[in-house]
Amino acid sequence: MPVPILLVAGFLGAGKTTVVNHLLAHAQGKRIAAVVNDFGAINIDAELIAGASDGVVSLSNGCICCSLEGDLLRTLATLLRRDPRPEIIVIETSGVADPSDIVRNLMDPVVWKEAPLETVLCVVDATQPASALNDALLRSQLKAADVVALSKLDLVDAKVRDEIRDAVRAQRPAAVVVDTIHGEVPAALLFPVELDRVPVPREPGPRRPAADRFETLGWSSDRPVLLPRLQQAIEKLAPKLARAKGLFETVEQPGRLTVFQLAGGRATLAAGGTPAPGVPRSRIVFIAEMGVLSRTELDAIMEGCVAAG
C-alpha cells in the first residue's frame, strides 16, 4: 500500500519542529517516519525514546526519526525498505527552502507510486507583521500549502491574529487556515481518512533560479561564558539574525549546559544536560542573510562573552 507524505514548510523559527514533535508524540498507533534537516532539533519526550542506530532514532510508539542527509529520494527509498514499513512519512523542510523544489522531486513517477504527496502544511509565525508575507520566499511557501497553521498565537492579541490570518488568505485563498497551539494540527487535515484513496498529482510550478539568501556562521569556545555578557551580545546581534541556536556552559552554572534559541527576534533559554568530554563548552550557530554579518564582527562580539582563562 502506498505511504502518504506530509510536507511541512515554513520560514526559520516558525514552529515546524514543534508540529513534527507533536505528530510523533501523538501518533495514535500509526507508524510515522519523520525526515528532518536539523536532526538535533527533534526533542521527543524521553519516555518515547527506544534507541538510535544508523542515524535513526526509534521511538517506543513505533515511530522513527531520521536526518535528511544527501538526496531526498534516496532517503525515502531507505525508509520504504524498512520492516515494518512506515504508514506515514513526514518531511520537515529547511526554513529557507522553496517547497516547490521538493514537490517537483516528489512528483517523480517511481516515488509517487510508492509514496504519494498527500498534504503540504505551511507553518506561519503569527507574531510577524502581515507585511512580512510579501517576502518572495514566504510567498512561495504559502503558495504550495494545502493547510496553513498559524503558530505562537498566545503571543499576539486578536487584532494582530486577524491581520495575519487575512494576509495569509489573501496570499493563498485555497488553503485551510488553522490556529495551532503547541504544534497541534488536526490530523484529519493532514492525512487521508480513506486509506485506499490515491492523492492527485500536483503541479509544482516553474523552477525558480537558485539563490543563496542565507548563510550559517558557527561559533564555539572551550571556555564557559558569562551570562550577562552573552545576553548583551545576543541583544547586539539580534537585529542582524534570522535565527540562532546553540548550547553553552556559563560561569554562573558550571557543569550544566543551557539551550539557547533565537527566532522571530525573541531569545529563550532552557536547562540542558551536562557537557560531553572533548566537545567545546559553548557552541552556537547563527543564521543571517548573506553579507549582513561578518565573521570578524561575530567573533569580536562573542569573544567578549568568554570568561578569562
N, C-alpha and C positions, 0 to 999 in steps of 0.2 A: 504494500500500500504506500502511495506517495507520502512524504513527510512535509507538511506545510512549513513555510518560512515566514517569520515575523522580522521585518527590518526596522530597527529603532534608530532614528536620526535625530539631530538637534545640535544646536551650537554648543561650544565649550561651556561647561558648567550648568547646562540647562536642567540636568537631573536624569539623564539617560540611565546611568548606572543604578540609581535608586529604583527606577522602574524594573530593570533587569533583576536586581536583587529581590524585589518583591515577587516577581514572577517565579523565580527559583524557590523562594521560601514558601510559596503558596501554590505549589504545582497541582495539588488536589489529585494525586495519583498518576499524573501524566509524567512521562519521561521527557524532560526538556533538556536540550543541549544548547548552551549559551556560548556564542563565539564573540569574543571581545578584543578590541585593540589594546586596551590597557588592562592586562590581566590582574595587576595588583589592586585595581580599584574595586574589584568584587569583594564584598565584605559580608559573606553569608554568616549567619549565627553559628557559633562554634559547635552547637549540638547537631547541626546539619552536616558537618564535615565528616566524611568517611575515610578519605585518603587522597593522595595525589601521586600520579606517575605519568611519565612521558608528557609533561606539560598539560595534564588534565586533572582537574580537581573533581573527585567523585563525591556526591552528596548522598547522605543516608536515605533520602527520599526518592532515590532513583535518577535524579538529575545529574548532569555533569556541566563543567565549565572549562573551556579551553581558550588558549590565547591564539589570536589571529596572527600567524607568522607566515609571511610569504604570500603565496597565491591563495585567494579565497576559494576557488573551485577545488583546489587540491585539499584544503581543509574540510570542505563539505564532503568530498569523496571519502575521506578518512572517517568522518562521523557516520556516514551512511553504511560503512562496513562494520561498525561496532555491533557486538552481540551482548545484550539485546539492543536493537536499533532504537534511536530516539523517536518519539512520537511527534515532537515539535522542535524546530530549530530557531533560536533567536539570535540575530546578528546585530550587535551594537556597533554602529559606525563611529569613526573618528569625528570629533566635534567640528573639524574643518573639512569634512568630506561632503561632496555633492552626491546625494543618494542616486541620482540618475546614472552615474557611472557604475554603481553596484547593481542597480536594476538591470542595466544593459547586460552585465555578466550573468545575472540570474535568468535572463531570457534564453540562454544557451539551450537548445533543444534537449541535449542529454541531461543537463541539470534539471530542466523543467519537468521532465518525465519522472524523475526520482524525488525532487524537492521543489515543488512549485511555490513561487512567492505568493503568499496569502494576503498579507497586510503590510503597509508601510505606516509606521507610527512616528510622528514628529513631536518631540518634547520641546515646549516653548517656555522660557523663563518669564513668568508674569510680572516680575519686578522691573524688567527693562522697559524703556519708553516704547510706545507703539510705533514711533518713527524708526526704531531700530529694525523693524521688519522690512524696511525698504532696502536693506543691505542685499546685494546680489546673491550672496551665499545663503542667507536665511530665506530669501525668496525661492531659491532652488530647493531647499529642504522642505519648505511648505508646499511647493508645487507638487512634490512627489507623494505627499501624505494622503492616506485614506482617513486617518484619525489624527487629530491634534490634541495633545494633552497639555493643559496649562499647569505648570508647576509653581511651587512657592507662593501659593495663593494666601497663605497665612501671613505673608509679609506685606500685603497690599490691602488698600481699602476697596470698597465696592466700586467707586468711580474708576479707579485705575484698572480694576479687573474687567469692567465693562469696556473700557477703551481698548485694552489689548485683545479682548475677545472680538470686538468689532473689526479691529485691524486684521486679525487672523482670518475672519470670514470674508473680508474684502479681498485678501490675497488668495484664499483657497475656499471659495464658497461650497465646493462639492464635498469637503471634508466634514467629518463629525468632530465637533469640538467638545471636549470633556474637561471638567475640573479634576485635578489629580492631587490627592493628599497622601503624603508619604509613599509616592510611587505607585499607588494603586489605580490601575486602569481596568475597567470591566473586561474580563476575559472574553465575554461574548462579542465584544467589538474587535478582538484581535485574532481569534481563531475560529475555524469553521464549526458550526453546530452539526451539520450533516457531514460525517466523516468521509462519505463516499463522493462528496461534491468536489468537482475539479475547478480550481480557480481559473479565471480568464487571463490569458497573457496580456501584458500592458505595453504601451509604447513609452520607452524611457525618455524620449525627446532627443533633440540634437546634442551631439557631443560638444561640450564646452572646451575651449582651449585650456590646457593645464597651466596653472599659475601658482607658484609658491607664494602664499599670502602670509603665512605664519612661520616662525622659527622657534626652536626649542633651545634654551640655554640652561645647562645644568651647573650647579654649584655644590661643592662638598667641602667638608673640613674634618680633620681628625680631632679637633678640639670642640668642647661644648660652647654654646653661645650664651650670651647674656640676654635674657628675655626682653627687658625694656629696650635695649638697643635693637634687637631684632624687630620688635614692633614698630620702632621708629623707621627702620629700613624698609619694612613692608609698606608702611604708610607713604614713604617717598617713592617707592617703585610702583605702587598700585595703579596710578593713572596711566602707566605705560603697558600694563599687563592685560592679557585676555584671560589668563588662567595661571595658577601656580599651585603646586602641591609638594609635600615632602615630609621628612621625618627629621627631628633634631633632638639632641640632648641639651638641657640647659644647666647652667651653673647652679641655678636655684633648686633643681631636682636632679642631682647626679644619679646615674644608673637607671634613669627612666627616659623613654622616648616620648615625644609629643608629636601628634599627627597634625600637620598644617594643611589647610585648603583655602584657596582664594578663588572665588568665582563671582561674577557679577559685581565686582568691587567690594565684596564682603569677605572678610577673613574669619576663619573659625579654627579653634584649637581643640584637640581632644587627646585624652590619655592614650598612649601607645604601649608597646611592650618594653622589653629590655634590649639594649644594644647588642648586636651579634658581634662576636670577635672577628677581627680582620676587616670590618666594614667601617667606613667613615662615620663618625658620630652624628654628623649633620649632612643631610642630602636633600636638596630642594631643586625641583625642575620649574623653570619659568617659561611661559609661552607668551610671545609678543608678536605683533605684526613686524614683518621684515624691516630692518633698519631702524626701528624705534628705540631699541635698547642695545647698546654696545656691550661687548664682553668686558672691556676696560671699565665702563661705568658700573656694571653689575658687580664685578669683583671688588672694586673700590668700596662700594656701599656695603656689601656683605662682609668683607673682611673687618669692617668696623664693629661687627657684632660678636666677633670671636673673642673668647677670653684669652688673656695673655698666657703664653706658655710657661 
